[in-house]
Amino acid sequence: MNEYRGKHISSRPWPTSSGRPVRRGRHQMRNRRRRRWVTLWVILLLMMLAWPFVEARILSTDRVILPMDDLPLEANHLHVVFVSDIHYGFWYSDIDLNRLAAHINSLKPDVVLFGGGYGVDIPSAVRFFQRLPSIHARYAILGVLGDTDHGETDYELSTLTDAMRNAGVIPLVNDVHPLRVGTATLYIAGADDVSSLKSLSASVSTSDFVILLSHSPALIPEAQLATDSAGRLGWFDLGLFGHTHGGQILFLSDLLGFGEDVPARYRSGWLKENRVNLLISRGVGTLKIPARLFCSPQVHLIELTVN
């Protein structure tokens, strides 16, 4: 006999494989949405935590055209590539080094200037030059030493400078290098410490075109007070510096101690003082922690033109 199904019989949910009914209420839908939002926020949080480590590997090029008063006509449109603070070592591998060399070569430089900070200590600085791929510059490649490159003995210094020469890089340790561009001569002054500024400035004239290359911008005030061979101020036309990493991590630079020995106005970027163009680079590598935040690594391509 067929069972009578009347209108008063309540509807039942579909049974599951176990035979038990599944009841889907509003609270279950809310829980599902909540889990989706929690998952999304967790993913966003992980991305935010990972981003500083990703940004530290994003190499950018700062391209600047600088009209210069004392630049010889034959040096018009001279392309200068400036690189500082690589810090080759555990956090900066041979793969990164090959990528950096390829990036520099792609800019087709006339002159390459290194601002020091090659390794995290003397041995890693020596290995940096031993493993540095060929860099092609039309006229010359020169470099000064940074605070992490200085050893405690003359032997360590000579080992590093020999490695630089073997890599095709002219070391500038409190020295002025004349750079021939056609029949004109430019001068690259490499200052290793403040005490060398008087002798460097006295070896040139204000009529010469001089690039001051030094690792730390802390010596800028003393450099501007130095005088040329005739006792006149304004002996250099362009100053290139590194050391500060631009702070490396925004909002935490003071806590981490980046550039704490440098006046605040010389922490990062381009500025002009006493008619002299000054650049404090953010550098390429990292120190203390392998991360950057709103301060990506940079290589500088400076095109010098006759004003």
Steps between C-alpha positions, in 0.01 A plus 500: 500500500637837401590737774293816498704817463297790614567869501576492872803278460814707550765507225828331586856590383677270262676220685877461490683177424491422872127538501505811720338816371709806423369823639644817349425804711586864470775469760679247279499743208637774725777269622596420142522867409699567816751227411543648153572844643744360756682308226516814286641709786757234582616498137523881496694498827747244366544707183567812707758316710669358189502823299809663665704191408367514144562875467865446598540310170329756274784691337403837352689757293506866601549690171601865528620759246734756661600821319848595626683832465861381496446187291729495192315495168659167407342343809149614404244221558747298707319207661613430856367195686527518879456192722544481876453266798471161330595303814577176326471208740241263642203718402650610165594197292688439176164497322431853628853604402454373144168681477661824623783480246253433218290796614802733500612383155149551361532871582800529264709715736791722405622498861408273791556624855473274806425667833630227732326248721596204279466230766407460862868473596843490334486134384158544339611828339797319344271220378268763351772614260625147438154390388384824339405433135654721234366853503538701184562873522623721216761686703555366852366322808601649835408437862552626854486296821214484748491447873454121460795480260770629733724242658724544799830447318677629191507143371118482500481836322749394233318167454176686431649761268683226308170317456344823372775550242474139386128559441576810291401747771733789588511539881482856629631523854548871569605556142403702192476322166517699173245367255574565133195555280630579154741786547324622817579392856255445782601414856360237736599572861463203734481607865549224754488727807458864598872554554567445129275779376757779515755312290233385252354847449846661475587274205225643275366838393149641506521522120536120484203268492528286814282217628544435873446132575476388861315236697357708784316831452607602852804676350295728272519808730880472525530435127316823422737695724811363328671719239666439166863557399439877497320507834150530351184326613286287271771256391263216400193501278323175583506292820399132510447318831337191653520345849152589631300248289237772490388364838433156343174457693273802526388585855769271648819657360585680825434188705723292272771767502534565126684827440490602865842662456373712210309832526129454427509706180756259351306179558373433146441641153613796292563847635691810402717705736728789410435431130627142540283198412506232767362146487458266796407160358270245661748238382444150368538251784391475862654479846370367834184357344446402132198725456400842371176693534409791271873523428576274205859439381623737234770542239555855373543602137616862488523672164731801522431776250658837428294779650 
